[in-house]
Amino acid sequence: METVKQYFENYPQSKVCYSTSDGFIFPEKNHASAHGNTLKKKEVKEHIRVEFFDESEIAAQNEDEAELNEAVKDAEPAEAVAGEKGGKKNPAKK
């Protein structure tokens, strides 16, 4: 179960995940089921975020995610890639 908790820590936007008998974790049930069908033990377990964190931990994770989203919105747009409109042309290309 520690792996599932790590999954939720790494993917704070995820509310649920699914695990197969060999320990693989998937964000979508159909992917877990497809993988599970290749195993001897075909069981797929559903895991819900609230089973692993208390409300204050979930609130903190959501706050961290909101701050990250805000930082991304405020970031300067990337400069044009060389060779694209507005970018510098590659002198090697003719």
Secondary structure, DSSP 8 states (H G I E B T S, - for coil): -HHHHHHHHH-TT-SEEEEETTS-EESSHHHHHHHHTTSSS--EEEEEGGGTS-HHHHHHHHHHHHHHHHHHHHS------TTSTTS---TT--
